[in-house]
Amino acid sequence: MTAGGLEGIDDVGWASLRHAYGAAEDFPQTLRDAVGDDDELAEDATEHLFGSVYHQGTLYTATPWAVPFVARLAADPGTRRRDVLVSLLGAIAAADDATPEVLADVRAALAREAPLMVPLLDDPDTDIRDYTTYLLGHLPRSCAAEVLPALRARRKKERSPRVLAGLLAAAGRLDPQGSAAWLAEEVAGRSAAVRAGALWAIAANGLPWTDAASEAAARCWLEGEPLEGWIWADDPFDDIAGRIDGPSFAALAHALLDQGPADSARTAVDAAYQRCVRSRSARAESAPLLAAGLRHADPGVRVAAATAVRDVREAAAEAVDALAALVAEPPSEADSLEARVFDAALETLIGLGDSRWRGPFIAALDAGVATTDAVSLLIDTGVPADAELLAAVRRRLAAMPLAGPAESGGYDAYLGRMRRHNEVNGLTRLLHRWGPDAAEAVPELVRLVPHDNWWTVRALAAIGPAASAAVPALTSTRDDPEASWRQRLDCARALAAITGDTAQLMASVAEAAIADPVVAAQTAVDRELPLDDVLPALRALADAATGDDPSAIGRRLDAARLLRTGGKAAALRAAADALDRGRHTTDAIELAGLIGPEAEPLLPRLRDLLDDRRDYAAAALAVRRITGEAAPLVDAVRRRLPSLGAGPWLIASLRELGTDAAPLVPELRELADGDAAIPGVGIYGRQVRQDEEERRELLAILPGLTP
């Protein structure tokens, strides 16, 4: 490393600049360590660089000042670990999460350093050349005149297919129209990686997609994944599939499904599902392909197709007979690919209300391979109890091994215990849902009481007086000093539901208040019992000194939340202390909002949090509840919509705003009525259903948002 790369670095006012962890005064030493001789120190420093001036896609005021020093070191052949520095510059160039001012400064800084970066295309190190294509391709388009000739010149000399694909991707991004002819020529090339890179660049930049492009893409991916580990895209095929039109995708996907090996067929099915996740109109278009995937010879392809079909109702309706065939026999092993196909097909039939699920479900239950997801669907879809189903559930519960006094046996044994726990949890929750109709299962539930105090106890409470045979077992646990107070109070609540005697429940609440006032108070609130016996302990906990202990702060906030009606002063102090300590901040913000106008002293702290990346939405909701102001919450909703879409947070915010949410209605209408699915993380295999559920909730609340 030459000293020139760091010349002037100590003259920058780093202490006045910010990165992800605060003041950036540590940047010069971090950069020195990252390229220094101590490998262990360099590893830590590199991690800090990627977590500070570039943090998970976010840029800061220190970032544009850091760019020239990183660039100069990266361009110096004497610098150690130059590939890491070029990778960091590429990540910074591709990021767009920052204020407009920071983004403008970063773009300008990168453009100034372009002359240093372009020669890296000829570096002897393949990784550096690869990272350089990504960096150059994400420079401001004002750099295109300087960069494009260098990309074309390197094309004639480059031998790495991965770098060649990156050259095309960079050219396509910097100048899509000017590079269109070049990309079209490369589609006819010999190397699958180069063809794939050209095809990706064409699709990613919205250039015309032709039948020849579809044929070329099919040839590429019939041979396997041509761009494994490519820096430009985690899943190049999915990127292409998400950008081309429906007929073009259908032709491409059917070619892979019908002609290719299992990996290619799986790629087609996965891409079809992702189109359904992103686009509502794609669901009907993709239904035939997903249904066809159920008939593929490879079980892995059938798993992918069955998972998608379970989520996409249009595909499920088209494939119902194929689904029924897939559940003709229960699998012999619970964790096999065949079991996953069976599970998804069975759950789809349950969701469709097709009665052909009944026999296979009962057979799977008897064989011990029925999933908790299938049981949950019976609950969610309101399937009623009948003699056949209830008998099957009873048989399975009776066959379940009970927990031993000190189980061990390694990881496999742990997984077995978790599977048993989840199965018991699902079946007892089903009995809870059936309530008095599940009275015949009381003997099986009584057997479980000492070992499972969650849904077992709740199921007995839901059954009510018909569960009188459970009174001795419930009483034993209620009075067991070794059991937690949560378990003991659950049993006390069940006893009250069965016997009608609330006096014993009140006595248990009073006793619990000494050891666990939060659980005791929550039980009293849930059962609408007086809090008189709990209030002293609850007030003491809400006012207790906690220091910085997160657990103690959390318990104090829990107590304060329960006290907020009759003890707002204590709740206010608890919220203020948590905010000042920066512990359980979200819970403290929510508590402040629940306190209402009396939380006015907390407003300065809450307003400061309106700029916080994590808690701004919660702070805006609290400000609304305290002051009635709409603007901060409207702004928070608008900021959150593009990344989180709908969900409980949005519905709660809109209900709070009422007609004050009118400025948001056009955006919400687009979210509800547009073709693009509502954004959000979701759970794989449930994303389409989540979109449909959230869309229904949004459509239901929209009429009340306009005056």
Secondary structure, 3 states (H helix, E strand, C coil): CCHHHHCCHHHCCHHHCEECCEECCCHHHHHHHHCCCCHHHHHHHHHHHHHHCEECCEECCCHHHHHHHHHHHHHCCCCCCHHHHHHHHHHHHHCCECCHHHHHHHHHHHHHHHHHHHHHHHCCCHHHHHHHHHHHHCCCHHHHHHHHHHHHHHHCCCCCHHHHHHHHHHHHHHCHHHHHHHHHHHCCCCCHHHHHHHHHHHHHCCCCCCHHHHHHHHHHHHCCCCCCCCCCCCCHHHHHHHHCCHHHHHHHHHHHHHHCCHHHHHHHHHHHHHHHHHECHHHHHHHHHHHHHCCCCCHHHHHHHHHHHHHCHHHHHHCHHHHHHHCCCCCCCCCCHHHHHHHHHHHHHHHHCCHHHHHHHHHHHHHCCCCHHHHHHHHHCCCCCCHHHHHHHHHHHHHCCCCCCCCCCHHHHHHHHHHHHHHHHHHHHHHHHHHHHHHHHHHHHHHHCCCCCCHHHHHHHHHHHHHHHHHHHHHHHHCCCCCCHHHHHHHHHHHHHHHCCHHHHHHHHHHHHHHCHHHHHHHHHHCCCCCCCCHHHHHHHHCCCCCCCHHHHHHHHHHHHHHCCCCHHHHHHHHHHHHHHCCCHHHHHHHHHHHHHHHHHHHHHHHHHHHCCCCHHHHHHHHHHHHCCCHHHHHHHHHHHHHHCCCHHHHHHHHHHHHHHHHHHHHHHHHHHCCECCCCCCCCCCHHHHHHHHHHHHHHHHHHHCC
